[in-house]
């Protein structure tokens, strides 16, 4: 379980790097890539949070 949160932290850092890349590089391709990286990181982290809550609800039973 801890490994999952470590991966989530790494994905969060990748999302921040993507936002920084989109903010500083003014080429359309890199801008789109940076936003896509940030969007994918957000989706992954929300899925991680959802999975954690689902496991907690299932454990109470």
N, C-alpha and C positions, 0 to 999 in steps of 0.2 A: 504494500500500500504506500509506503514512503517513497518507493521508486517512482510510482505514478505521479506523486506531487513534485518530485525533483524534475521529472520530464516536463511537467506543467510549468515549472519555473523557467526551464530552458526555453520552452516554447514562448513564454512571455517575453523573455529577452529577445528572442528572434522577432517577435512582433514589434517591439520597440525599435529594433534595428531597421525593420521594414518601414516604420513610420519616419524615422530619421532619414532613410534613403529617399523616401518619397518627398520629403521636405527640402532636401538639399540638391538632388539631381534633377535637372530640368528637361530631361529627355522623356518623351512619352512612354517608351517601353519600360524604363526603370521606375518611373512614377507609378505605372500600373502594377509592376512587380512588387514594389514596396507596399502599396495598398492591399494587394492580394495576400502578401505575407502577413500583414497586420490582421486582415479579415480572417484568414485561416487560423491564426493564433487565437483570436477571440472566440471563434466557433469551437476550437479544441478545448479551450479553458472552460467555456460554458458547458460543454459535454462532460468534462471532468467533474465539474461541480454537480451536474445532474446525476451522474453515476454514483457519486459519493452519497447524495441524499437518497437515491433509490436503494442503495445498499443499507443505509441506516434504517430506513423504513422497513425493509424486508427483514432485518435482524430483530426488530422488536416483536414481530409477529403475532 
